[in-house]
Every structure is written in C-alpha cells, then in structure tokens.
Amino acid sequence: MKNCLQERRRERGWSQQRLADALGVSRRTIISIEQGRFDPSLPLAFSLAAVFACRIEDLFDPRGETRPDDRRH
C-alpha cells in the first residue's frame, strides 16, 4: 500500500529507530512499511496516525496498492 510515512517521519527529523521506539515495534517493521512491503495492522495504523496527529487516510493510500491479480488485466 502506498504511504507517505517516510516523508512524515523526515519532516519531524525522526530516525526510523525513534519512530519504531515510539510505537513499540522494530526498526525493520518501519522500514518494511515505508517501502510498501508490509501493511500495518489496524491498531498499528491507528498508532501511526496518532503519532503524526492525522488520520490513517492521510498516511496510507490503498488506491496505490498493486496486487498481482491487477497486473494481468
């Protein structure tokens, strides 16, 4: 899923590790979300939105998602 997590994090001057620590997850989780390889659980998505004082929709765009089935059409 497309997201702007990296941009939001950098605007705050936060490292991936600092964000991970704030959320109680690993740095690898943050990297995977930023790169679009991992979609966060709903509770984690809410936590991310709370950290950045925005809505989940402001961070994630499900329309940016490309599924393998979509590429065949």
Biotite code that builds the C-alpha atoms (Angstrom):
import biotite.structure as struc

atoms = struc.array([
    struc.Atom([0.000, 0.000, 0.000], chain_id="A", res_id=1, res_name="MET", atom_name="CA", element="C"),
    struc.Atom([1.328, 3.414, -0.926], chain_id="A", res_id=2, res_name="LYS", atom_name="CA", element="C"),
    struc.Atom([2.137, 5.637, 2.051], chain_id="A", res_id=3, res_name="ASN", atom_name="CA", element="C"),
    struc.Atom([3.860, 8.878, 2.988], chain_id="A", res_id=4, res_name="CYS", atom_name="CA", element="C"),
    struc.Atom([5.265, 7.605, 6.276], chain_id="A", res_id=5, res_name="LEU", atom_name="CA", element="C"),
    struc.Atom([8.876, 8.296, 5.345], chain_id="A", res_id=6, res_name="GLN", atom_name="CA", element="C"),
    struc.Atom([8.105, 11.896, 4.406], chain_id="A", res_id=7, res_name="GLU", atom_name="CA", element="C"),
    struc.Atom([6.161, 12.498, 7.621], chain_id="A", res_id=8, res_name="ARG", atom_name="CA", element="C"),
    struc.Atom([8.939, 10.952, 9.698], chain_id="A", res_id=9, res_name="ARG", atom_name="CA", element="C"),
    struc.Atom([11.623, 13.024, 7.997], chain_id="A", res_id=10, res_name="ARG", atom_name="CA", element="C"),
    struc.Atom([9.600, 16.231, 8.428], chain_id="A", res_id=11, res_name="GLU", atom_name="CA", element="C"),
    struc.Atom([9.856, 15.622, 12.172], chain_id="A", res_id=12, res_name="ARG", atom_name="CA", element="C"),
    struc.Atom([13.549, 14.875, 11.949], chain_id="A", res_id=13, res_name="GLY", atom_name="CA", element="C"),
    struc.Atom([12.969, 11.404, 13.369], chain_id="A", res_id=14, res_name="TRP", atom_name="CA", element="C"),
    struc.Atom([15.038, 8.345, 12.583], chain_id="A", res_id=15, res_name="SER", atom_name="CA", element="C"),
    struc.Atom([13.382, 5.052, 11.764], chain_id="A", res_id=16, res_name="GLN", atom_name="CA", element="C"),
    struc.Atom([14.548, 3.791, 15.138], chain_id="A", res_id=17, res_name="GLN", atom_name="CA", element="C"),
    struc.Atom([12.981, 6.698, 17.013], chain_id="A", res_id=18, res_name="ARG", atom_name="CA", element="C"),
    struc.Atom([9.628, 6.070, 15.331], chain_id="A", res_id=19, res_name="LEU", atom_name="CA", element="C"),
    struc.Atom([9.924, 2.346, 15.997], chain_id="A", res_id=20, res_name="ALA", atom_name="CA", element="C"),
    struc.Atom([10.645, 3.021, 19.670], chain_id="A", res_id=21, res_name="ASP", atom_name="CA", element="C"),
    struc.Atom([7.658, 5.375, 19.925], chain_id="A", res_id=22, res_name="ALA", atom_name="CA", element="C"),
    struc.Atom([5.411, 2.649, 18.524], chain_id="A", res_id=23, res_name="LEU", atom_name="CA", element="C"),
    struc.Atom([6.958, -0.341, 20.285], chain_id="A", res_id=24, res_name="GLY", atom_name="CA", element="C"),
    struc.Atom([7.899, -2.087, 17.045], chain_id="A", res_id=25, res_name="VAL", atom_name="CA", element="C"),
    struc.Atom([11.182, -2.978, 15.374], chain_id="A", res_id=26, res_name="SER", atom_name="CA", element="C"),
    struc.Atom([13.083, -0.707, 13.014], chain_id="A", res_id=27, res_name="ARG", atom_name="CA", element="C"),
    struc.Atom([12.675, -3.455, 10.396], chain_id="A", res_id=28, res_name="ARG", atom_name="CA", element="C"),
    struc.Atom([8.878, -3.034, 10.691], chain_id="A", res_id=29, res_name="THR", atom_name="CA", element="C"),
    struc.Atom([9.164, 0.685, 9.965], chain_id="A", res_id=30, res_name="ILE", atom_name="CA", element="C"),
    struc.Atom([11.461, 0.027, 7.002], chain_id="A", res_id=31, res_name="ILE", atom_name="CA", element="C"),
    struc.Atom([9.035, -2.561, 5.593], chain_id="A", res_id=32, res_name="SER", atom_name="CA", element="C"),
    struc.Atom([6.045, -0.242, 5.946], chain_id="A", res_id=33, res_name="ILE", atom_name="CA", element="C"),
    struc.Atom([7.883, 2.701, 4.377], chain_id="A", res_id=34, res_name="GLU", atom_name="CA", element="C"),
    struc.Atom([8.938, 0.539, 1.423], chain_id="A", res_id=35, res_name="GLN", atom_name="CA", element="C"),
    struc.Atom([5.402, -0.763, 0.944], chain_id="A", res_id=36, res_name="GLY", atom_name="CA", element="C"),
    struc.Atom([6.375, -4.376, 1.623], chain_id="A", res_id=37, res_name="ARG", atom_name="CA", element="C"),
    struc.Atom([4.252, -4.626, 4.758], chain_id="A", res_id=38, res_name="PHE", atom_name="CA", element="C"),
    struc.Atom([0.820, -3.224, 5.515], chain_id="A", res_id=39, res_name="ASP", atom_name="CA", element="C"),
    struc.Atom([0.430, -2.407, 9.201], chain_id="A", res_id=40, res_name="PRO", atom_name="CA", element="C"),
    struc.Atom([-2.279, -3.932, 11.333], chain_id="A", res_id=41, res_name="SER", atom_name="CA", element="C"),
    struc.Atom([-5.208, -1.670, 12.094], chain_id="A", res_id=42, res_name="LEU", atom_name="CA", element="C"),
    struc.Atom([-4.012, -0.987, 15.674], chain_id="A", res_id=43, res_name="PRO", atom_name="CA", element="C"),
    struc.Atom([-0.544, -0.077, 14.364], chain_id="A", res_id=44, res_name="LEU", atom_name="CA", element="C"),
    struc.Atom([-2.059, 2.148, 11.664], chain_id="A", res_id=45, res_name="ALA", atom_name="CA", element="C"),
    struc.Atom([-4.069, 3.965, 14.350], chain_id="A", res_id=46, res_name="PHE", atom_name="CA", element="C"),
    struc.Atom([-0.903, 4.353, 16.444], chain_id="A", res_id=47, res_name="SER", atom_name="CA", element="C"),
    struc.Atom([0.968, 5.788, 13.470], chain_id="A", res_id=48, res_name="LEU", atom_name="CA", element="C"),
    struc.Atom([-1.833, 8.259, 12.821], chain_id="A", res_id=49, res_name="ALA", atom_name="CA", element="C"),
    struc.Atom([-1.818, 9.268, 16.492], chain_id="A", res_id=50, res_name="ALA", atom_name="CA", element="C"),
    struc.Atom([1.960, 9.853, 16.444], chain_id="A", res_id=51, res_name="VAL", atom_name="CA", element="C"),
    struc.Atom([1.609, 12.134, 13.424], chain_id="A", res_id=52, res_name="PHE", atom_name="CA", element="C"),
    struc.Atom([-1.656, 13.706, 14.633], chain_id="A", res_id=53, res_name="ALA", atom_name="CA", element="C"),
    struc.Atom([-3.508, 12.854, 11.443], chain_id="A", res_id=54, res_name="CYS", atom_name="CA", element="C"),
    struc.Atom([-5.989, 10.370, 10.012], chain_id="A", res_id=55, res_name="ARG", atom_name="CA", element="C"),
    struc.Atom([-4.961, 6.935, 8.768], chain_id="A", res_id=56, res_name="ILE", atom_name="CA", element="C"),
    struc.Atom([-6.079, 8.037, 5.304], chain_id="A", res_id=57, res_name="GLU", atom_name="CA", element="C"),
    struc.Atom([-3.558, 10.876, 5.465], chain_id="A", res_id=58, res_name="ASP", atom_name="CA", element="C"),
    struc.Atom([-0.739, 8.309, 5.778], chain_id="A", res_id=59, res_name="LEU", atom_name="CA", element="C"),
    struc.Atom([-1.943, 5.430, 3.597], chain_id="A", res_id=60, res_name="PHE", atom_name="CA", element="C"),
    struc.Atom([-3.492, 5.314, 0.141], chain_id="A", res_id=61, res_name="ASP", atom_name="CA", element="C"),
    struc.Atom([-4.999, 1.915, -0.644], chain_id="A", res_id=62, res_name="PRO", atom_name="CA", element="C"),
    struc.Atom([-5.548, 3.009, -4.247], chain_id="A", res_id=63, res_name="ARG", atom_name="CA", element="C"),
    struc.Atom([-1.776, 2.957, -4.669], chain_id="A", res_id=64, res_name="GLY", atom_name="CA", element="C"),
    struc.Atom([-1.741, -0.760, -3.994], chain_id="A", res_id=65, res_name="GLU", atom_name="CA", element="C"),
    struc.Atom([-0.929, -3.087, -6.869], chain_id="A", res_id=66, res_name="THR", atom_name="CA", element="C"),
    struc.Atom([-1.887, -6.687, -6.373], chain_id="A", res_id=67, res_name="ARG", atom_name="CA", element="C"),
    struc.Atom([-0.567, -9.492, -8.615], chain_id="A", res_id=68, res_name="PRO", atom_name="CA", element="C"),
    struc.Atom([-4.106, -10.115, -9.978], chain_id="A", res_id=69, res_name="ASP", atom_name="CA", element="C"),
    struc.Atom([-4.387, -6.457, -11.044], chain_id="A", res_id=70, res_name="ASP", atom_name="CA", element="C"),
    struc.Atom([-1.354, -6.677, -13.320], chain_id="A", res_id=71, res_name="ARG", atom_name="CA", element="C"),
    struc.Atom([-2.907, -9.314, -15.538], chain_id="A", res_id=72, res_name="ARG", atom_name="CA", element="C"),
    struc.Atom([-5.810, -7.090, -16.627], chain_id="A", res_id=73, res_name="HIS", atom_name="CA", element="C"),
])
